[in-house]
Amino acid sequence: MKITALKTFLVPPRWLFLKIETDAGISGWGEPILEGRAETLAALIAEVADFLVGRDPRRINDTWQMLYRNGCYRGGPVLMSAISGIDQALWDIAGKFHGAPVHALLGGAQRERIRGYVWIGGDRPANLVADARAAQAQGFTAVKMNVCEELAIVDSHTAIDAIVRRLGDLRTAVGPDLDLAFDFHGRVHAPMARVLVHELAPLRPLFIEDPVAPGQLEALAALSAISPVPLAVGERMHARAEFKALFEARAAQVINPDPAHVGGITEMLRLGAMAEAYDVALAPHCPLGPIALAACLQIDALCHNAFIQEQSLGMQYNTTNDLLDYMKPENRFRYEAGAIAIPEGPGLGVDIDEEYVRARAAIGHRWRAPVWRHKDGSIAEW
């Protein structure tokens, strides 16, 4: 069996899908997306196709190493996101070739379902109570939200008090049974992160995500040493060495790498095993499309330390298309009591509606992250 073509589809609301075709009539789907850089990823996929066409798609490990080690430059969000989508598609082909889900090829599932959570509140958190109650009505037992808008490196107590009051009102409204995950989104610098973690701890969040900006390992480790709340980090990390340093510094209790950004299923399983050795939990990052979520669910099935799964159903960015739109109705994700069933179909276990993908790709998208500024005119973290 040989790879014959790699085809990319830029589809709303902000995703890039990849289809890898073979001469055996078996195709696999991947999601090589970096939010706001979809065209860049499509161009890179076209470049690496020169190395992939004619190769046996079942040589997944060899292909991964070739893409990673070829040339002088490696790592980084763009290359690793491209490798991720290719890796997902190759595993999809392998599973379809053997007539089994990916997790069956890798030793079998350890769980039948994984708890999921939904996003509420949008980028500038608003309508938290109404959105949280809607999530509860859908059966979800956990939600996540950004905690703040722009926050200066040292901000006022008035700004901190407003954040605590808003989230406190949410906790009061929904009671103790709905778990709340607080995402600082790298918007909070180290001086204010210390204050916010202390102030928010009484609200008993499930975890605090990206409490400081990427690259601040020392600040993260210091924060971890004093935080009574588990800290989660990893969505903007793209190298095993970064995670090695994180584990050795005991800087987080949860990692949330993204199988669309960190090297696909192949690399995520390595990271999951590394995390387990340090008794660190795994919560795969996935504010993306159905193929990326299908890859996450295969990982959740295989990693004992996986405990919750992000997914984008109803997310604030999904205004033109939502998570399930690109899947054939008879084979969409199954939700029950706030959990997502592990797919049992061959490969990634999802059946993509290619006709609909092509129709929406004719529309495409130009999604870009917003540009935020502080009151003094300087650029703010988004």
Buried (B, 14 or more C-beta within 10 A) or exposed (E): BEBBEBBBBBBBBBBBBBBBBBEEEBBBBBBBBBBEBBBBBBEBBEEBBEEBBEBEBBEBEEBBEBBBEEEEEBBEBBBBBBBBBBBBBBBBBBBBBBEBBBBBBBEEBEBEBBBBBBBBBBBEBEEBBEBBBBBBEEEBBBBBBBBBBBBBEEBEEEBBEEBBEBBBEBBEEBEEEBBBBBBBBBBBBBEBBBBBBBBBEEBEBBBBBBBBBBEBBEBBBBBBEEBEBBBBBBBBBBBBEBBEBBBEBEBBBBBBBBBBBBBBBBBBBBBBBBBBEBEBBBBBBBBBBBBBBBBBBBBBBBBEBBBBBBBBBBBBBBEBBBBBBBBBEEBBBEBEEBBBBBBEBBBBBBBBBBEBBEEBBEEBBEBEEEEBEBEEEEEBBB
